[in-house]
Every structure is written in structure tokens, then in C-alpha cells.
Amino acid sequence: MIESLYIHIPFCKQICHYCDFNKVYYDKQPVMTYLQALRQELITTLEMVPTKKIKTIFIGGGTPTALSMDELAFLLETIHSFVSERDVIEFSVEANPNEVTKEKLQLLKQAGVNRMSFGVQAFQDNLLRTLGRTHREKEVIRTVETAHQVGIDQLSIDLMFGLPKQTLADVKESLQIAFRLPISHLSSYSLQIEPKTIFYVLHQKGKLAGMSEELEANMYELVMEEAENHHFHQYEISNFAKENKVSYHNLTYWNNDEYYGIGAGAHSYMNGVRRSNIGPIQKYIDAIQTAKHAYTEEIILTKKEMMEEFMFMGLRKRKGVSKKEFFLRYGEEMETYFQQPIDELTVKGWLAQTNDSIHLTNKGLFLGNEVFEQFLL
């Protein structure tokens, strides 16, 4: 049964230098027409693969809070037309710290939003300028505290490391400021230079300074130590949470469970089929208006592909993957397909085993991608 819904809002007031998500400038875009197309896609999708309950909702982007009050109200009303609020245990919205007002936070709270994810990335204004972010440290503090006052009780922030000219002291300072805020969740990940980004162009021209693997590893280690010191449990490679404050929606992906994905460039996983929606905004709208759906690619997963995904997605979790769960899903013993990589990686000290689970060791956390690729059959 599908219990999770992702909705993509591709509009931004500013394009960050590192971001490769599907996004466009907000100004002069057919925003309301896009939101109406979302509504139609949601209707079509729920007719195609019906569900009884949606338990987690995540509105991502782009920048969902770039929407005006009226646009945001329309989107929230659309969701509640199809989703029973009493079934939802987690309703998350992404936000830029300087683009969400108290009025918008109150609107979100009234609509049942109980979790906000703020794209902070750093607390040093010079690094924020390098990233192309428009907020500054004071705005982050003010906005997070306002969200807390409004009554949104689960607050998460993103922090990045491995940034150009970032120091270990910068990372430590950002963590110390973050943990003084009323947050219950932290996502922290290293900079990845992706094609079609400003950073990629600068990197190709030799104008973007790289960082040594050793320093980046030291930064990651510092994040883990500081999180633990502040009682934030690491439950996934890049995610830390206070007790019972994990992101249940994101666990949908790491557990390799199915989900609805609505919007331009969104991905879905339904009935063993992965679908990818068309990215350009107007083409997405045109597709919805003519065909009532916008997916351009369908991949019907084989049993082996499902097993692969179960392994390399599940191993991102600190508790790892369960042999019992593997058998219940696929009717096969995990060792039948993956005994060799499990044994080899265990000997290397990258994996560890219990009676039922296989999980990354502390050493393996730093080598995640090298571990995961060993589980491709």
C-alpha cells in the first residue's frame, strides 16, 4: 500500500550555485496554471493507483514557500481535497529562511503542516554568498524561532560541508549555532558538483577551489561527533534526529517503499514501476492538459532490481537492512544473491552483521558509494 506523497514546486526566487534540482525563476511563470495541473495529476494518479491512507506528505522544490499566500492556500486546499488530515502523521514543507513569513507559517500550521525543513547550508555570510543563497545568519535564527513559536513542532535544517574555502572551524561554528536553535532534525551532506549548475561551470573553468578528501572526511566526522554530543541520533548517512523525530517520509525512500510523485520532474514508484515526469514547466502543463499525466519514462523493475535497490538504499540507514524483511518481500534468502559482497565488505571492515541485520560500520560510512555499488547484480 502506498502511504507517501511527494509534491514538487519548481519555483525559486533565486537559483543557488550548486543546485541541480528541477527549478525555474518564480517571476513571470504560470504558477496558478501549474498548481491546477498538479491537481489534475493528483486526480489521475489516485485513480490509476488508489490508496486508502496517506501518512506522509512532503512538498519540496524548488522553493515551495516562494508561492504567494493565495497560491499556497490553493495548493494546501488541493491536498486536503484528496488526503484525510487525520491519517497524516508527518506533513513536511521545504523553505528558504528569508522567504517564509509568520503569516505563511501560520497558514501552513493551520493546514496541518507539522514539519518544516529549512535550507540553511551554512551560518557564515561569506559562504552563503558563495553558494548564491539570499538569507543570512540572523534571518535563519529569526525564522526558525518564529516557526517554533507558531507551533510547528518538528524543525529541520540542512547544513553542507566541503564548500569552497570552508574551514573545519566554520563547520563547527555552524553546528554550534544550529544546536542552539529549537530544531529536532539535522541533514548534513557534502557538496557535490553537478552538471547544469553554476559551480559546475566554474569548476570546468578552473575557478572553483576543490577540497582534499581528508579535510572533507574530517568535517563529516565532526558533524557526527557534534550531533551525538547534542543527542541527535544518526539514523541515516546524512541525517540526524532527536528521539522519535526522524523523517518518516524520507524513510519511505530508504526502505524502498512505494510513493506518489506529483509535479514537473517528479519521480514516483507505484506497483513496481518507477516513473519520471517531464521537467520543463510548460511542457508539463501541456502534457497534463492533453493526456492527464506527465510521465515520459516508465521502468518496470525486475525482482533482481528491486532486491538491489532494497540493499543499496537500505544500507544508507544506520540500522542497515533486515534479512527477515528481505525474505518477506522477495521470498528469497538475502545470502542467495549477496553472500559474496557481504563477506568481502565484512572482511574489509566496511560492513557488520547481527543475527538479522547487515549495516555499515563507522569506517563504511565514509565509503558508502563504494559499498553500494557492490550490490549491483
VOPAGU-2260 file (C-alpha; in pm, 1 decimal, decimal comma):
REM VOPAGU-2260
SITE   aa  ch    i         X         Y         Z
SITE  MET   A    0       0,0       0,0       0,0
SITE  ILE   A    1     130,0     346,4     -92,7
SITE  GLU   A    2     130,3     580,1     207,0
SITE  SER   A    3     358,4     867,2      97,8
SITE  LEU   A    4     303,0    1164,8    -131,9
SITE  TYR   A    5     569,4    1395,6    -275,3
SITE  ILE   A    6     470,7    1720,1    -449,2
SITE  HIS   A    7     725,2    1925,3    -643,6
SITE  ILE   A    8     710,3    2304,9    -657,5
SITE  PRO   A    9     980,3    2408,8    -906,2
SITE  PHE   A   10     976,5    2785,0    -845,5
SITE  CYS   A   11    1258,6    2982,2    -683,4
SITE  LYS   A   12    1322,5    3349,0    -618,7
SITE  GLN   A   13    1696,6    3278,4    -653,8
SITE  ILE   A   14    1887,8    2993,3    -820,2
SITE  CYS   A   15    2160,4    2857,2    -592,5
SITE  HIS   A   16    2500,1    2788,0    -745,9
SITE  TYR   A   17    2512,0    2418,2    -650,4
SITE  CYS   A   18    2151,1    2312,7    -710,8
SITE  ASP   A   19    2065,3    2067,2    -988,7
SITE  PHE   A   20    1702,4    2006,7    -893,0
SITE  ASN   A   21    1428,5    2089,1   -1140,9
SITE  LYS   A   22    1362,9    2459,8   -1084,2
SITE  VAL   A   23    1296,6    2793,3   -1257,4
SITE  TYR   A   24    1275,8    3156,9   -1150,2
SITE  TYR   A   25     937,4    3232,0    -996,6
SITE  ASP   A   26     882,0    3561,3   -1179,5
SITE  LYS   A   27     663,9    3556,1   -1493,2
SITE  GLN   A   28     582,2    3187,0   -1457,1
SITE  PRO   A   29     228,5    3040,6   -1497,1
SITE  VAL   A   30     222,5    2946,8   -1129,9
SITE  MET   A   31    -152,7    2907,8   -1080,8
SITE  THR   A   32    -187,3    2712,8   -1405,1
SITE  TYR   A   33      87,9    2484,4   -1278,8
SITE  LEU   A   34     -91,1    2432,6    -947,2
SITE  GLN   A   35    -411,3    2346,2   -1133,8
SITE  ALA   A   36    -212,6    2092,0   -1336,9
SITE  LEU   A   37     -84,1    1942,0   -1011,0
SITE  ARG   A   38    -442,5    1896,6    -901,6
SITE  GLN   A   39    -531,5    1714,2   -1222,7
SITE  GLU   A   40    -223,9    1491,3   -1199,8
SITE  LEU   A   41    -313,2    1403,1    -842,8
SITE  ILE   A   42    -664,1    1301,8    -951,1
SITE  THR   A   43    -529,0    1087,9   -1237,1
SITE  THR   A   44    -263,9     924,5   -1020,8
SITE  LEU   A   45    -502,4     832,5    -740,1
SITE  GLU   A   46    -742,1     684,7    -994,2
SITE  MET   A   47    -459,6     482,5   -1150,4
SITE  VAL   A   48    -313,5     354,1    -822,1
SITE  PRO   A   49    -566,4     416,3    -542,5
SITE  THR   A   50    -476,7     416,7    -175,1
SITE  LYS   A   51    -673,7     416,8     147,7
SITE  LYS   A   52    -439,4     631,9     353,6
SITE  ILE   A   53    -162,4     884,9     300,7
SITE  LYS   A   54      57,7     900,1     610,5
SITE  THR   A   55     339,6    1128,5     496,3
SITE  ILE   A   56     339,3    1432,3     268,1
SITE  PHE   A   57     646,8    1621,5     153,6
SITE  ILE   A   58     626,6    1942,7     -51,1
SITE  GLY   A   59     970,5    2005,9    -199,2
SITE  GLY   A   60    1132,0    2210,6    -468,8
SITE  GLY   A   61    1245,1    2444,9    -585,2
SITE  THR   A   62    1112,3    2656,8    -304,8
SITE  PRO   A   63     751,2    2584,6    -202,6
SITE  THR   A   64     742,1    2896,6      16,2
SITE  ALA   A   65     817,8    3112,0    -288,7
SITE  LEU   A   66     443,4    3080,7    -357,8
SITE  SER   A   67     219,7    3370,3    -261,4
SITE  MET   A   68     -31,0    3329,9      21,9
SITE  ASP   A   69    -314,6    3268,3    -227,1
SITE  GLU   A   70    -110,8    3018,1    -427,5
SITE  LEU   A   71      -0,7    2836,2    -115,0
SITE  ALA   A   72    -359,2    2825,3      14,0
SITE  PHE   A   73    -476,3    2676,7    -318,6
SITE  LEU   A   74    -206,4    2407,5    -302,2
SITE  LEU   A   75    -292,5    2313,8      55,8
SITE  GLU   A   76    -663,5    2304,3     -24,9
SITE  THR   A   77    -589,8    2075,4    -320,3
SITE  ILE   A   78    -400,7    1833,4     -97,3
SITE  HIS   A   79    -677,7    1823,2     160,5
SITE  SER   A   80    -933,6    1755,8    -112,6
SITE  PHE   A   81    -776,6    1412,2    -157,5
SITE  VAL   A   82    -592,2    1339,4     166,3
SITE  SER   A   83    -754,8    1289,1     505,5
SITE  GLU   A   84    -571,9    1504,7     759,3
SITE  ARG   A   85    -642,2    1256,2    1040,0
SITE  ASP   A   86    -433,5     988,8     863,6
SITE  VAL   A   87    -126,2    1207,1     812,6
SITE  ILE   A   88     146,6    1159,9    1072,8
SITE  GLU   A   89     404,3    1383,0     903,9
SITE  PHE   A   90     344,9    1680,3     672,5
SITE  SER   A   91     671,3    1845,4     566,1
SITE  VAL   A   92     741,1    2159,4     365,1
SITE  GLU   A   93    1078,6    2286,6     246,2
SITE  ALA   A   94    1154,3    2656,2     291,7
SITE  ASN   A   95    1421,7    2919,2     244,6
SITE  PRO   A   96    1476,4    3103,7     574,1
SITE  ASN   A   97    1429,0    3450,9     424,4
SITE  GLU   A   98    1125,5    3366,2     211,3
SITE  VAL   A   99     877,3    3250,0     470,6
SITE  THR   A  100     678,9    3499,9     673,8
SITE  LYS   A  101     499,3    3445,0    1001,9
SITE  GLU   A  102     170,7    3461,3     807,1
SITE  LYS   A  103     283,6    3179,2     575,2
SITE  LEU   A  104     396,0    2971,2     870,8
SITE  GLN   A  105      57,5    3022,3    1036,5
SITE  LEU   A  106    -118,4    2919,9     714,1
SITE  LEU   A  107      94,1    2604,8     693,8
SITE  LYS   A  108      31,6    2523,2    1059,4
SITE  GLN   A  109    -344,7    2563,9    1014,3
SITE  ALA   A  110    -331,0    2328,7     716,5
SITE  GLY   A  111    -173,8    2054,1     926,1
SITE  VAL   A  112     193,1    2104,4     839,8
SITE  ASN   A  113     388,5    1973,7    1138,1
SITE  ARG   A  114     740,9    1970,1     996,8
SITE  MET   A  115     949,8    2238,5     823,8
SITE  SER   A  116    1282,4    2176,0     651,9
SITE  PHE   A  117    1495,3    2489,7     618,2
SITE  GLY   A  118    1772,2    2505,1     357,5
SITE  VAL   A  119    2033,3    2682,2     570,4
SITE  GLN   A  120    2357,3    2522,2     437,1
SITE  ALA   A  121    2591,9    2743,2     646,9
SITE  PHE   A  122    2581,3    3022,5     903,1
SITE  GLN   A  123    2876,4    3221,2     766,6
SITE  ASP   A  124    2755,6    3503,2     545,4
SITE  ASN   A  125    3060,7    3480,7     317,1
SITE  LEU   A  126    2987,4    3112,4     247,0
SITE  LEU   A  127    2620,3    3186,8     189,2
SITE  ARG   A  128    2715,6    3444,2     -72,9
SITE  THR   A  129    2944,8    3189,1    -240,5
SITE  LEU   A  130    2655,7    2942,6    -256,2
SITE  GLY   A  131    2421,3    3200,2    -406,5
SITE  ARG   A  132    2193,5    3189,8    -100,5
SITE  THR   A  133    1994,4    3504,3     -25,3
SITE  HIS   A  134    1949,8    3457,6     350,5
SITE  ARG   A  135    2194,1    3545,5     626,4
SITE  GLU   A  136    2258,3    3405,5     974,2
SITE  LYS   A  137    2023,1    3644,8    1157,5
SITE  GLU   A  138    1734,7    3557,2     924,3
SITE  VAL   A  139    1780,9    3185,2     987,3
SITE  ILE   A  140    1767,8    3230,9    1363,4
SITE  ARG   A  141    1463,4    3457,8    1344,6
SITE  THR   A  142    1271,3    3229,6    1105,9
SITE  VAL   A  143    1338,5    2905,6    1292,1
SITE  GLU   A  144    1235,8    3065,3    1620,6
SITE  THR   A  145     920,0    3206,3    1457,8
SITE  ALA   A  146     825,7    2863,3    1322,7
SITE  HIS   A  147     870,3    2724,2    1672,6
SITE  GLN   A  148     652,9    2999,8    1821,3
SITE  VAL   A  149     380,4    2935,8    1562,5
SITE  GLY   A  150     365,5    2578,3    1687,5
SITE  ILE   A  151     528,5    2375,7    1411,4
SITE  ASP   A  152     696,9    2130,6    1643,3
SITE  GLN   A  153     933,8    1946,1    1409,9
SITE  LEU   A  154    1200,5    2172,1    1263,2
SITE  SER   A  155    1488,1    2052,3    1047,6
SITE  ILE   A  156    1779,3    2235,6     891,7
SITE  ASP   A  157    2022,7    2141,4     614,6
SITE  LEU   A  158    2393,5    2211,4     654,6
SITE  MET   A  159    2661,4    2147,3     392,9
SITE  PHE   A  160    3031,4    2076,5     426,7
SITE  GLY   A  161    3312,0    2057,0     172,4
SITE  LEU   A  162    3226,9    2406,3      47,7
SITE  PRO   A  163    3481,0    2629,3    -133,1
SITE  LYS   A  164    3709,0    2796,3     125,9
SITE  GLN   A  165    3512,5    2642,9     415,2
SITE  THR   A  166    3720,5    2553,1     720,5
SITE  LEU   A  167    3675,7    2296,0     993,5
SITE  ALA   A  168    3614,3    2587,1    1230,5
SITE  ASP   A  169    3330,6    2708,6    1003,8
SITE  VAL   A  170    3161,9    2369,6    1021,3
SITE  LYS   A  171    3194,6    2356,5    1397,9
SITE  GLU   A  172    3054,9    2708,2    1435,3
SITE  SER   A  173    2756,8    2626,4    1212,2
SITE  LEU   A  174    2682,1    2314,5    1415,3
SITE  GLN   A  175    2704,4    2501,3    1744,4
SITE  ILE   A  176    2463,1    2768,4    1623,1
SITE  ALA   A  177    2227,7    2505,1    1480,1
SITE  PHE   A  178    2208,0    2308,0    1803,3
SITE  ARG   A  179    2118,4    2620,8    1998,9
SITE  LEU   A  180    1804,7    2653,4    1784,2
SITE  PRO   A  181    1475,7    2471,9    1861,1
SITE  ILE   A  182    1537,2    2204,3    1597,1
SITE  SER   A  183    1483,4    1830,2    1626,3
SITE  HIS   A  184    1644,6    1718,4    1299,5
SITE  LEU   A  185    1962,4    1788,8    1102,9
SITE  SER   A  186    2054,3    1691,1     746,9
SITE  SER   A  187    2422,6    1736,7     667,4
SITE  TYR   A  188    2587,5    1641,3     342,3
SITE  SER   A  189    2893,6    1724,4     136,3
SITE  LEU   A  190    2896,0    1948,1    -168,6
SITE  GLN   A  191    2853,0    1757,6    -494,0
SITE  ILE   A  192    2938,2    1946,9    -811,9
SITE  GLU   A  193    2662,6    1853,8   -1055,1
SITE  PRO   A  194    2625,5    1929,8   -1427,8
SITE  LYS   A  195    2399,8    2221,0   -1526,0
SITE  THR   A  196    2495,6    2422,7   -1218,5
SITE  ILE   A  197    2694,3    2745,1   -1179,4
SITE  PHE   A  198    2950,0    2559,4    -967,8
SITE  TYR   A  199    2998,6    2306,2   -1247,8
SITE  VAL   A  200    3076,4    2581,3   -1499,0
SITE  LEU   A  201    3322,9    2742,5   -1256,4
SITE  HIS   A  202    3481,3    2405,3   -1186,8
SITE  GLN   A  203    3525,7    2337,7   -1558,9
SITE  LYS   A  204    3699,1    2673,9   -1594,4
SITE  GLY   A  205    3929,7    2602,1   -1302,4
SITE  LYS   A  206    3773,5    2881,6   -1095,9
SITE  LEU   A  207    3634,8    2669,0    -813,1
SITE  ALA   A  208    3879,4    2551,0    -549,6
SITE  GLY   A  209    3847,0    2186,5    -454,9
SITE  MET   A  210    3881,3    2035,5    -109,5
SITE  SER   A  211    4103,0    1748,6      -0,3
SITE  GLU   A  212    3929,1    1420,2      76,0
SITE  GLU   A  213    4098,4    1418,3     415,8
SITE  LEU   A  214    3957,2    1756,9     517,7
SITE  GLU   A  215    3611,2    1664,0     390,6
SITE  ALA   A  216    3624,4    1338,7     589,9
SITE  ASN   A  217    3730,7    1534,4     898,2
SITE  MET   A  218    3431,2    1763,4     851,0
SITE  TYR   A  219    3193,2    1467,2     826,7
SITE  GLU   A  220    3346,6    1313,1    1137,6
SITE  LEU   A  221    3299,5    1643,1    1321,7
SITE  VAL   A  222    2931,8    1653,2    1218,8
SITE  MET   A  223    2878,0    1303,6    1358,3
SITE  GLU   A  224    3058,4    1383,1    1684,1
SITE  GLU   A  225    2877,8    1711,9    1745,2
SITE  ALA   A  226    2540,1    1558,9    1660,7
SITE  GLU   A  227    2596,4    1277,1    1908,7
SITE  ASN   A  228    2711,4    1523,1    2174,1
SITE  HIS   A  229    2380,9    1709,2    2135,4
SITE  HIS   A  230    2168,4    1390,2    2144,7
SITE  PHE   A  231    2093,6    1384,7    1773,0
SITE  HIS   A  232    2099,2    1018,4    1671,0
SITE  GLN   A  233    2243,5     939,3    1328,0
SITE  TYR   A  234    1979,6     722,0    1164,1
SITE  GLU   A  235    2099,1     758,6     802,3
SITE  ILE   A  236    2429,0     854,4     638,9
SITE  SER   A  237    2339,4    1224,8     619,8
SITE  ASN   A  238    2056,6    1255,5     872,3
SITE  PHE   A  239    2042,8    1303,6    1247,5
SITE  ALA   A  240    1742,1    1337,1    1475,1
SITE  LYS   A  241    1635,1    1361,6    1834,1
SITE  GLU   A  242    1446,2    1060,0    1964,9
SITE  ASN   A  243    1132,9     982,8    1757,8
SITE  LYS   A  244    1195,0    1284,6    1530,5
SITE  VAL   A  245    1323,8    1105,7    1220,4
SITE  SER   A  246    1185,6    1196,9     878,4
SITE  TYR   A  247     928,7     925,2     815,5
SITE  HIS   A  248     875,2    1043,7     461,1
SITE  ASN   A  249    1242,0    1007,6     369,1
SITE  LEU   A  250    1245,0     664,3     532,1
SITE  THR   A  251     996,6     570,7     259,2
SITE  TYR   A  252    1280,3     605,1       6,8
SITE  TRP   A  253    1545,5     433,8     219,9
SITE  ASN   A  254    1309,4     146,1     299,9
SITE  ASN   A  255    1245,4     112,6     -74,8
SITE  ASP   A  256     872,0     155,6     -20,7
SITE  GLU   A  257     643,1     292,7    -290,8
SITE  TYR   A  258     524,6     654,7    -313,4
SITE  TYR   A  259     335,6     901,7    -530,0
SITE  GLY   A  260     540,1    1173,5    -700,5
SITE  ILE   A  261     346,2    1470,4    -838,9
SITE  GLY   A  262     476,6    1768,7   -1036,8
SITE  ALA   A  263     725,1    1868,8   -1305,1
SITE  GLY   A  264    1034,5    1649,7   -1287,2
SITE  ALA   A  265     890,9    1442,9   -1001,7
SITE  HIS   A  266     955,0    1070,8    -972,0
SITE  SER   A  267     712,0     807,9    -846,4
SITE  TYR   A  268     730,9     440,1    -754,0
SITE  MET   A  269     397,4     262,8    -785,2
SITE  ASN   A  270     309,4    -104,8    -831,7
SITE  GLY   A  271     672,1    -194,4    -902,5
SITE  VAL   A  272     703,6      75,5   -1170,3
SITE  ARG   A  273     928,0     382,6   -1148,5
SITE  ARG   A  274     805,7     682,4   -1346,4
SITE  SER   A  275     972,9    1013,7   -1429,2
SITE  ASN   A  276     773,4    1324,5   -1511,2
SITE  ILE   A  277     865,1    1574,2   -1779,2
SITE  GLY   A  278    1073,7    1860,3   -1639,8
SITE  PRO   A  279    1004,7    2186,4   -1829,5
SITE  ILE   A  280     710,7    2368,4   -1671,7
SITE  GLN   A  281     507,6    2449,5   -1981,9
SITE  LYS   A  282     562,3    2103,2   -2129,4
SITE  TYR   A  283     444,2    1952,5   -1802,1
SITE  ILE   A  284     130,4    2168,1   -1805,8
SITE  ASP   A  285      61,7    2082,7   -2171,6
SITE  ALA   A  286     102,0    1710,2   -2102,3
SITE  ILE   A  287    -141,1    1721,1   -1809,0
SITE  GLN   A  288    -396,1    1918,2   -2009,0
SITE  THR   A  289    -383,4    1676,1   -2302,4
SITE  ALA   A  290    -302,5    1335,8   -2152,2
SITE  LYS   A  291    -383,9    1399,6   -1782,5
SITE  HIS   A  292     -41,0    1259,2   -1688,9
SITE  ALA   A  293     313,6    1382,8   -1749,2
SITE  TYR   A  294     543,5    1084,3   -1714,2
SITE  THR   A  295     785,7    1036,0   -2001,0
SITE  GLU   A  296     964,7     726,1   -1877,0
SITE  GLU   A  297     842,3     404,9   -1718,1
SITE  ILE   A  298    1075,8     142,1   -1577,0
SITE  ILE   A  299     916,4    -185,1   -1471,5
SITE  LEU   A  300    1155,2    -323,0   -1214,4
SITE  THR   A  301    1255,7    -685,9   -1220,8
SITE  LYS   A  302    1271,6    -880,0    -896,7
SITE  LYS   A  303    1650,7    -859,1    -900,6
SITE  GLU   A  304    1640,6    -482,4    -947,4
SITE  MET   A  305    1404,1    -450,0    -652,9
SITE  MET   A  306    1642,1    -656,2    -440,6
SITE  GLU   A  307    1937,3    -442,1    -545,5
SITE  GLU   A  308    1752,8    -124,8    -451,5
SITE  PHE   A  309    1647,3    -273,1    -119,0
SITE  MET   A  310    2013,8    -332,5     -39,9
SITE  PHE   A  311    2181,8     -11,2    -150,4
SITE  MET   A  312    1903,1     216,4     -32,5
SITE  GLY   A  313    1857,1      32,1     295,3
SITE  LEU   A  314    2226,4      30,6     375,9
SITE  ARG   A  315    2212,1     409,4     398,4
SITE  LYS   A  316    2029,0     359,3     728,9
SITE  ARG   A  317    2247,0     311,1    1035,5
SITE  LYS   A  318    2042,7       6,9    1133,8
SITE  GLY   A  319    2100,2    -131,4     783,8
SITE  VAL   A  320    1888,2    -395,4     613,5
SITE  SER   A  321    1693,5    -681,6     767,5
SITE  LYS   A  322    1734,0   -1036,8     639,0
SITE  LYS   A  323    1384,6   -1120,1     763,5
SITE  GLU   A  324    1229,9    -823,2     579,9
SITE  PHE   A  325    1420,0    -919,9     264,2
SITE  PHE   A  326    1272,3   -1271,1     278,3
SITE  LEU   A  327     920,0   -1143,6     348,7
SITE  ARG   A  328     935,3    -914,6      45,4
SITE  TYR   A  329    1105,3   -1136,0    -209,5
SITE  GLY   A  330    1065,9   -1494,8     -85,8
SITE  GLU   A  331    1440,8   -1541,4    -112,0
SITE  GLU   A  332    1727,6   -1553,0     134,8
SITE  MET   A  333    1948,4   -1242,9     115,1
SITE  GLU   A  334    2259,9   -1461,8     114,8
SITE  THR   A  335    2148,8   -1640,2    -203,1
SITE  TYR   A  336    2219,9   -1326,2    -403,9
SITE  PHE   A  337    2452,8   -1115,1    -190,4
SITE  GLN   A  338    2669,1   -1350,0      17,1
SITE  GLN   A  339    2989,4   -1263,8    -172,0
SITE  PRO   A  340    2975,7    -882,3    -136,0
SITE  ILE   A  341    2857,9    -915,9     225,0
SITE  ASP   A  342    3153,8   -1139,9     311,9
SITE  GLU   A  343    3409,7    -929,2     123,3
SITE  LEU   A  344    3291,4    -599,9     272,3
SITE  THR   A  345    3273,2    -750,7     619,5
SITE  VAL   A  346    3637,0    -863,6     590,5
SITE  LYS   A  347    3731,4    -509,4     485,2
SITE  GLY   A  348    3558,2    -375,7     794,2
SITE  TRP   A  349    3302,6    -174,1     595,1
SITE  LEU   A  350    3001,4    -387,2     692,7
SITE  ALA   A  351    2898,9    -555,1    1015,7
SITE  GLN   A  352    2631,6    -816,7    1084,6
SITE  THR   A  353    2393,7    -917,2    1361,1
SITE  ASN   A  354    2164,4   -1219,8    1359,9
SITE  ASP   A  355    1915,8   -1037,1    1136,6
SITE  SER   A  356    2076,8    -718,4    1003,9
SITE  ILE   A  357    2364,4    -601,5     788,4
SITE  HIS   A  358    2479,5    -242,7     837,7
SITE  LEU   A  359    2762,0      -2,4     761,2
SITE  THR   A  360    3040,3      26,9    1015,4
SITE  ASN   A  361    3176,5     369,0    1110,4
SITE  LYS   A  362    3452,2     308,0     855,0
SITE  GLY   A  363    3194,8     210,6     593,7
SITE  LEU   A  364    3005,1     538,2     640,9
SITE  PHE   A  365    3290,9     722,0     472,9
SITE  LEU   A  366    3287,0     481,7     176,9
SITE  GLY   A  367    2914,0     449,2     117,8
SITE  ASN   A  368    2911,8     468,8    -261,3
SITE  GLU   A  369    3190,6     210,7    -290,2
SITE  VAL   A  370    2986,5     -21,7     -68,0
SITE  PHE   A  371    2657,4      28,4    -250,7
SITE  GLU   A  372    2794,6     -45,2    -597,1
SITE  GLN   A  373    2897,6    -392,9    -478,1
SITE  PHE   A  374    2527,7    -482,5    -453,8
SITE  LEU   A  375    2453,8    -435,6    -822,5
SITE  LEU   A  376    2393,5    -785,3    -953,7
